[in-house]
Amino acid sequence: MQCIIVSDGMYTYIMFNYDNEQFSIRPLPEVPVASGYTNPDYTGIVLSDRYNFSLLNQGSNVQPGFAGRWLYNVTVITQSMRNEIICQTFYEDNKVQLKSWIQSQLVYALPCPCQEVLMMEDYTFTRNDSLRPGFGSHLTCYESWFFSAYGIKQRCCYMFSKLQTQYPAAIGAEFENTTIAPLLLDGYNQCCGSSSSQKYCSRYAEINPPDDCSRYTISDEIR
């Protein structure tokens, strides 16, 4: 017989293939006999016991014509995996239209200073560490006082005085649009939040990138 386990990192399947030749196994009476698999919670799926295991090469749960083949979905979906699935859906649904719209809007957002010492001198921003809770005192965050005329509020987070330009510590601009704002919040939580694996955080960053201070110049401090 042959056992094959296949996984794409999300879904897992197990397949048993039994040769169509006659079984030559003759178990001793005192030896337990069973075929199947065990779940993570220690429950088991028993395909056969000592009385019918030799018939496994004659049946199948796949389709007629595949005698001896048994296929089972043994995927265990955790909360983190659910978020990954939803994150990928968020990305596929928004990788064109929303991404393009955000890119067109970010040119109107205030640039983040590259260093926190410069941010502390910028009176168009106010400190708000609640933007990124859970990162400890090493991460400090700031946001514009108000939404701009274009409906954008820039947000910037710093760790050890350096602007964070990659999620999850980084933070993107907030949009006043009441449809897009909750969509982006849900997308972040599913792709980069603490309850997710953050495996696909880069996909959220592709949709809503944080500022990288490339547009910032020291002259921006002189207002």
C-alpha positions as CSV (number, residue, x, y, z in Angstrom):
1,M,0.0,0.0,0.0
2,Q,1.0,3.6,-0.4
3,C,0.1,6.7,1.7
4,I,0.4,10.1,0.2
5,I,0.0,13.4,2.2
6,V,-0.3,16.6,0.1
7,S,-0.6,20.2,1.4
8,D,-0.4,23.6,0.0
9,G,0.2,25.1,3.4
10,M,-3.5,25.7,3.8
11,Y,-5.4,22.6,2.9
12,T,-4.2,19.0,3.5
13,Y,-5.3,15.8,2.0
14,I,-4.3,12.2,2.6
15,M,-4.6,9.4,0.1
16,F,-4.3,5.7,0.5
17,N,-3.5,3.6,-2.5
18,Y,-3.9,-0.2,-2.2
19,D,-2.4,-2.5,-4.9
20,N,-4.9,-4.7,-6.7
21,E,-2.9,-7.7,-6.0
22,Q,-4.1,-10.0,-3.2
23,F,-2.9,-9.2,0.3
24,S,-0.4,-11.6,1.7
25,I,-0.6,-10.2,5.2
26,R,-1.9,-12.7,7.8
27,P,-2.0,-10.9,11.2
28,L,-1.6,-12.9,14.4
29,P,-4.8,-13.3,16.5
30,E,-3.3,-11.3,19.4
31,V,-2.2,-8.3,17.2
32,P,-4.7,-5.4,16.7
33,V,-5.4,-4.6,13.1
34,A,-6.8,-1.3,11.7
35,S,-6.3,1.1,8.8
36,G,-7.1,4.8,8.8
37,Y,-5.7,7.9,10.3
38,T,-5.7,9.9,13.6
39,N,-7.0,13.5,13.9
40,P,-5.1,16.1,16.0
41,D,-7.7,15.8,18.7
42,Y,-6.8,12.0,18.9
43,T,-10.1,10.9,17.4
44,G,-9.6,8.4,14.6
45,I,-11.0,7.5,11.3
46,V,-11.0,3.7,10.9
47,L,-11.3,2.4,7.3
48,S,-11.1,-1.2,8.2
49,D,-10.2,-3.8,10.8
50,R,-8.9,-7.3,10.8
51,Y,-12.0,-8.7,9.3
52,N,-12.2,-6.5,6.2
53,F,-8.8,-4.9,5.6
54,S,-8.0,-7.2,2.8
55,L,-11.0,-5.7,0.8
56,L,-9.5,-2.2,0.8
57,N,-8.0,-2.8,-2.7
58,Q,-11.5,-3.5,-4.1
59,G,-13.4,-0.4,-2.8
60,S,-12.9,3.4,-3.2
61,N,-14.4,6.7,-2.1
62,V,-13.1,8.6,-5.1
63,Q,-15.1,7.4,-8.1
64,P,-15.8,4.2,-10.0
65,G,-12.8,2.8,-11.7
66,F,-10.3,3.8,-9.0
67,A,-10.5,0.6,-6.9
68,G,-8.1,0.7,-4.0
69,R,-7.9,4.5,-3.8
70,W,-9.2,6.4,-0.7
71,L,-8.9,10.2,-0.4
72,Y,-9.7,12.3,2.7
73,N,-9.6,16.0,3.5
74,V,-7.7,16.2,6.8
75,T,-7.4,20.0,6.9
76,V,-7.6,21.6,10.3
77,I,-8.6,25.3,9.9
78,T,-7.3,27.4,12.7
79,Q,-8.3,31.1,13.3
80,S,-5.0,32.2,11.8
81,M,-5.7,30.1,8.7
82,R,-9.2,31.5,8.4
83,N,-7.7,35.0,8.4
84,E,-5.2,33.9,5.7
85,I,-8.1,32.8,3.5
86,I,-10.0,36.0,4.0
87,C,-6.7,38.0,3.5
88,Q,-6.1,36.4,0.2
89,T,-9.7,37.2,-0.8
90,F,-9.2,40.8,0.3
91,Y,-6.1,41.0,-1.9
92,E,-7.7,39.4,-5.0
93,D,-10.8,41.7,-4.7
94,N,-8.8,44.9,-4.3
95,K,-5.4,44.5,-6.0
96,V,-6.5,46.6,-9.0
97,Q,-9.2,49.1,-8.3
98,L,-8.7,50.0,-4.6
99,K,-4.9,49.8,-5.0
100,S,-5.0,52.2,-7.9
101,W,-7.3,54.6,-6.0
102,I,-5.1,54.6,-2.9
103,Q,-2.0,55.3,-5.0
104,S,-3.7,58.3,-6.6
105,Q,-4.7,59.6,-3.2
106,L,-1.4,59.2,-1.3
107,V,0.3,61.9,-3.4
108,Y,-1.9,64.3,-1.4
109,A,-0.9,62.9,2.0
110,L,1.6,64.6,4.3
111,P,4.9,62.8,4.2
112,C,6.2,61.2,7.3
113,P,9.5,62.5,8.7
114,C,12.2,59.8,8.5
115,Q,13.3,60.3,12.2
116,E,11.1,60.7,15.2
117,V,13.2,63.7,16.4
118,L,12.0,65.5,13.3
119,M,8.4,64.4,13.8
120,M,8.5,65.8,17.3
121,E,9.1,69.2,15.8
122,D,6.3,68.9,13.3
123,Y,3.2,70.5,14.7
124,T,0.9,69.2,12.0
125,F,1.0,65.8,13.8
126,T,-0.1,64.7,17.2
127,R,1.1,61.6,19.1
128,N,-1.3,58.7,19.4
129,D,0.3,55.4,20.5
130,S,-3.1,53.7,20.5
131,L,-2.8,53.3,16.7
132,R,-0.5,50.3,17.2
133,P,-1.2,48.7,20.6
134,G,0.8,45.6,21.6
135,F,4.2,46.7,20.4
136,G,5.4,48.1,23.8
137,S,7.0,51.4,24.6
138,H,9.6,51.1,21.8
139,L,7.0,51.9,19.2
140,T,5.6,55.5,19.1
141,C,2.9,56.6,16.6
142,Y,1.7,59.9,15.3
143,E,-1.2,61.1,13.1
144,S,-2.3,64.3,11.4
145,W,-4.5,66.5,13.6
146,F,-7.3,66.5,11.0
147,F,-8.3,64.9,7.7
148,S,-7.0,66.9,4.8
149,A,-9.2,68.5,2.1
150,Y,-8.7,65.3,0.2
151,G,-10.0,63.1,3.1
152,I,-6.6,61.7,4.1
153,K,-5.0,61.6,7.6
154,Q,-1.4,60.6,7.5
155,R,-0.1,58.2,10.2
156,C,3.5,57.4,11.1
157,C,5.0,54.9,13.6
158,Y,8.6,54.9,14.9
159,M,10.7,52.3,16.6
160,F,13.9,53.5,18.2
161,S,13.3,56.8,16.4
162,K,13.3,55.2,13.0
163,L,10.2,55.4,10.8
164,Q,8.7,52.0,10.3
165,T,8.0,51.3,6.6
166,Q,6.9,47.6,6.8
167,Y,3.8,46.1,8.4
168,P,2.8,45.1,11.0
169,A,4.7,47.8,13.0
170,A,4.2,50.4,10.2
171,I,0.9,52.1,9.7
172,G,-0.8,53.4,6.5
173,A,-2.8,56.6,6.0
174,E,-6.4,56.7,7.2
175,F,-9.1,57.7,4.7
176,E,-12.2,59.6,5.6
177,N,-14.3,57.6,3.1
178,T,-16.7,55.6,5.2
179,T,-16.7,52.6,2.8
180,I,-12.9,52.3,2.4
181,A,-11.9,52.9,6.0
182,P,-13.6,49.8,7.5
183,L,-12.5,47.7,4.5
184,L,-8.9,48.6,5.1
185,L,-9.2,48.0,8.8
186,D,-10.6,44.5,8.3
187,G,-7.9,43.8,5.6
188,Y,-5.1,44.8,8.0
189,N,-6.5,42.6,10.8
190,Q,-6.9,39.6,8.5
191,C,-3.4,40.0,6.9
192,C,-1.3,41.6,9.6
193,G,-3.2,41.6,12.9
194,S,-2.0,39.8,16.0
195,S,-4.6,37.0,15.5
196,S,-3.3,36.2,12.0
197,S,-0.1,34.5,10.9
198,Q,1.0,37.6,9.1
199,K,2.1,35.3,6.3
200,Y,0.4,37.5,3.7
201,C,1.1,40.9,5.4
202,S,3.0,42.0,2.3
203,R,-0.2,41.7,0.2
204,Y,-2.0,44.2,2.4
205,A,1.0,46.5,2.1
206,E,0.7,46.3,-1.7
207,I,-2.9,47.6,-1.4
208,N,-2.3,50.2,1.3
209,P,1.5,50.9,1.6
210,P,2.8,52.9,4.6
211,D,4.7,56.1,3.9
212,D,8.4,55.5,3.4
213,C,9.4,59.2,3.9
214,S,10.9,59.3,0.4
215,R,8.9,62.5,-0.3
216,Y,10.0,64.1,3.0
217,T,12.5,67.0,2.9
218,I,13.8,69.0,5.8
219,S,12.2,72.1,4.3
220,D,8.8,70.4,5.2
221,E,9.6,71.5,8.8
222,I,9.6,75.1,7.8
223,R,6.0,76.3,7.6
